[in-house]
Amino acid sequence: MSRPRTFRSEAIVLKRINFGEADRLLTLYSREFGKLKAVAKGARKPQSRKTGHVDLFMRTQFLLARGKGIPIITQAEMVEGYPALRDNLMQMTYASYMAELVDKFTVEDDPNRPLYQLLSDGLGWCVLGDQLPLATRFYELHLLSLTGFQPQFFRCTGCNEPIQERDQFFNAELGGVLCPTCYAKGKNGRSLSSTALKVLRYLQSHEWDMVKGLHLKRPLQTELERIMQHYLTYILEHNLKSVSFLRRLRHENTRF
Amino acid sequence: MATAVLPQPVQNLINELARLPGIGPKSAARLTFFLLRDGSNQALELADALRDLKERTRFCSVCFNITENDPCQICDDDERDQELLCVVEEPLDMLALERSRAYNGRYHILHGAISPVEGIGPEDLKVDELIHRVQNGSFRELILATNPTLEGESTALYLKRILAGNDIRITGLARGLSVGGDLEYTDEITLGRALDGRSDL
């Protein structure tokens, strides 16, 4: 049976590049179809009906037409534009990071509704802007779980024994915590404080509504960020582009 | 293999043309044979134009526009308002503003916009040069005319933050409805900003 020529989906714009005379090639993460590329014809012209509905990170209802090549957007109506991201550089950069993670951890035509929901929620947390580092760690952990890379925080990845409440180690290659005994036997690992491990477990196993009340001290935030960055970089085998800008911005923030 | 039958100069041009964006091997071959068969001097004129493009153009050392003479025509023009500086992303944006004939100040071209997703930061743009220019110039107003996209607006926010405190008025272009447009099809963000920026009639 042939697929219908037009299809409809709500999607978030992850990336977009200029294409042809006045078109844009969008990378979308859609609720129904997962990641897909689509062309927005004429979207760089101000007169285009699509222009204001297909900017980065907008959540938009799309009607697409399937042709021989990349689908073409025939209608677009913004559902949520997250306007606050346009007024705050830091919030915009966190949103960029969240979108980049989804782009890097997914392949085209692989629907994942919970991941779509997480991205949509994540952008909403960026708009609120009050718990950005915590929201980002929560987002990373749940994204890893939804894409099959959930780190193991409850049992040692070396000996499979339950983890005791004390300082531990984290081994990215094994994908989780390593107990001090296995570490002493010569396995690699980065030190992980018992408090950080507790927070990671809590974030991984609870909903955002339960988590958002947590207040973490700066050194703990830094430790969590380092561990997560280490693990994400290990899986992706390269650094994320938005991270360096985020670091620069935070560094400059201390000057302004 | 085509390389075995075609003379080397023909194959060379096909290869070079095929490296251009939007041109595949078939189009490259078609263009090459068009130039080969053409009786007039079109091919040589094209070759001259290409050579001039690389040999006779450079960046203006003041505004970073593409120019034949350094400083460029606009930077060298004393008739223009020397205290007004308009910051744009690309040379073509400057051209669009010039076409409007509504602006008579000077320009600064960033050659891009900040985009964390693409890994483009301020260090990849002519931002340090802009800071230097503002600090050492006598501008009364800085118009941030970056594109009304998320990247363009983020760039404007960033510039506003690092240039504030230089005793200079920093403005941005109005956001609103395009001439000949239709309210019904306008997105909420544009409409909201058009309402915010409404003016007395």
Interface residues (C-beta under 8 A of the other chain):
Chain A: L14 K15 G20 P46 Q47 R49 T51 G52 H53 D55 L56 F57 M78 G81 P83 L85 R86 D87 N88 L89 M92 T93 S96 Y97 A99 E100 D103 K241 S242 S244 F245 L246 R248 E252 F256
Chain B: G22 I114 S115 P116 V117 E118 G119 G121 P122 T149 L150 E151 E153 S154 L157 Y158 R161 I162 S178 G180 G181 D182 Y185 T186 D187 E188 I189 T190 G192
